[in-house]
Amino acid sequence: MTAVLWLAGAILFAEVSRNRAACAGAVLLACLSGTTLPDLDLSLGLVHRSILTHGPLLPALLLLGPPRWRAVAAGLALGIGLHVAADTFPNAMTGYATVKLPFAGSIGATASYLWLAANALALTIAGGMLLARTFPPKWFAGLLAGSAAIGIAYLFVTDGGWPALGVYAAFGWLAVRQRKQARIG
């Protein structure tokens, strides 16, 4: 339930903000919320790892709101991306760990791995793109750093977090390397 309060705070910040700093705070609150919000599925009477909460639906719903909610959607996408990245690395992809469809049950182990990995990637990219479109470059860089700090703290302590952290680190290294190569070449 704490995740809902963080998200409500992010939306409130976005609603009352008249400056970029408050809007940036909304991004970080939403990112923090997204790291645990998907597991709200159990409190909502859904099964664990419901496809409704472990994918892009919640950030997409925010994009249907006023334009000032885009920053919240960006932060939530980044946070949920972190959560599903960790969920991609369970001890075993069976039963409780698989992704479930409402009224239909598990989508199976292979499809669960694919769903979680694809959504971790898509949500991370979408969140970053929304941030880039919403904030100037220096703010964007600062918010990515803040979101990365939230991600490191979350992935450091959650099941499946260490392998996910390794994947994020590898992609980050590749991005930096590619950027340096582009400058040289």
N, C-alpha and C positions, 0 to 999 in steps of 0.2 A: 504493500500500500504506500510505502514511502515514495516509490517511483511515480505514483499518481500525483503526490504532493509536489515533487520536483517538476513534473510536467505542468501542473497547474501554475506553479510559480513562474515557469518559463513563459507560458502564455500570458500571464499577468504582466510580466516585464515587457513583453512585446506589445501588449495593449496600451500600456501607460507610457512607454518609452518615447521620448522626444529627442533622444540623442543616441549616438552610435554605441557608447559604452554600455548603456542599459540593454540595448539589442544584443550586444556581444555576451552580456551576462545571461540572456535568454538562451543563446546557443549552448553555452556551457551547462546550464541547468538541464536543458533538454537532452544533451549528450549523456549527462550523468543519469538522468531518468531512463534513457534507452538501454543502458547496460543491464537493468533488472526488470524493466517493464514487460518484456515478452513472457516472463514467468508468471505474470498476472493471469495467464490463461486458467490456472487452477482455481483462483478466486472467482473467476467469471463463470465457473461451471463447465469450462471447456476441458478437454484432455490435455495432458502435458505435451509440450511442443506442438501446439495447434498451429496450423499453417496460417491462421488468421493473425496471430501475434508474433510469429517468427518469420516475418517477411516485410514487404514494403507497404502494407495496407495502412498502418497508423500514420507514417509520414505523408503518404499520399492523401489521406483524409485532411491533414493539416493544410496541404496545398490548395484544397478546395475553399479554405477560409480566406480572410482578408490578406492582402499582399504582405502586411507586416508580420504574418505568421510564417513566412518563408524561412526566416532565420531559425525559428523553432523547429520547423520540418527538417532543416539541414542538420541541426544538432541531434534531433531524434534519430534521423537516418544513420548518422555516424555511431551513435550509441547502440542502436539495434544491430548495426553491422558488426560491432565489437562482440555483442552478445552471441549472435549466430555464428561468428567465427569460432568462438570458444566451443559452442555446441557441436561444431563440425568434428571435434576431437573427443568423443566420449570413450569410456573404457571399452565399451562394445556397443555397436549400433544395433541393438535389439530392444524390443518391448518399449520401455519407458523412454528410451533415447531417440526413437524414430519420430519423424514428423507425422502428424495426423491430420486428416481431413475431417471436417465436421460431418457427423452421421455416417462416415465411411470407414474410419479407422486409419491404420498405418499405411503409408505409401511405400513401405519397404525400406530396407537398409540402403541399397544403392541409390534409389531416388532421394532418400533423406540426405545422404552425403552430397548429392548433386544440388538439391534444393538449398541446403545450408551454405555450401561453398559459393554457389552462384549468387545467393542473396547477400552474403557477407561482402562479396566483391561489388555487387551492384549498389548496395546501400552505402558503402564507403565512397564509391565514385560519385554517386548521386549527391550525397551529403557534401562532398568536397566541391562539386560543381555548383551546388546551390550557394555555398559560402562564397565562392569566387564571384558569383553574379550579384551577391548581396553586399559584399564589403570590398573596400579598396585593398590593394595588395598587402600593405603592411598589417592591416587588421586581419586579413585572410591568413597571413603567415602566423600571427599571434594566436588566432583561434584554432588553427591546425595544431600548433604547439600545445595549447591548452587541452584540446581534445585528445591529443596524443598522451599527455600526462594522465588524463582520466582513463584512457585506454590501458596504459601501462599499469596503473594502480589496480584496475579491475582485472585485467588478464593475469596479473601476478598472483592473485589470490583465488581465482575461480578454477573449477575443474575444466580441463581442456585449454586453459589460458596460456600455458607455456608454449605449446606448439603453435597456437594462433599468433602469439607474440613473435615467434620466430618467423612465421610467414609474413607478418606485417613488416618486420625488420628487413627481411630479404627484399620485399617489394620496394620499401623505402630506399634501400641501398641501390637497387636497380634504377630507380627514378633519379636519384642524385647522380649516379654514374652516367646515365643517359643524357642528363642535362649538361654535365661537364663535357661529354663527348660532342654534343651539339655545339657548344661554345668553341671548342677546339677546331672541329671539322668544318 
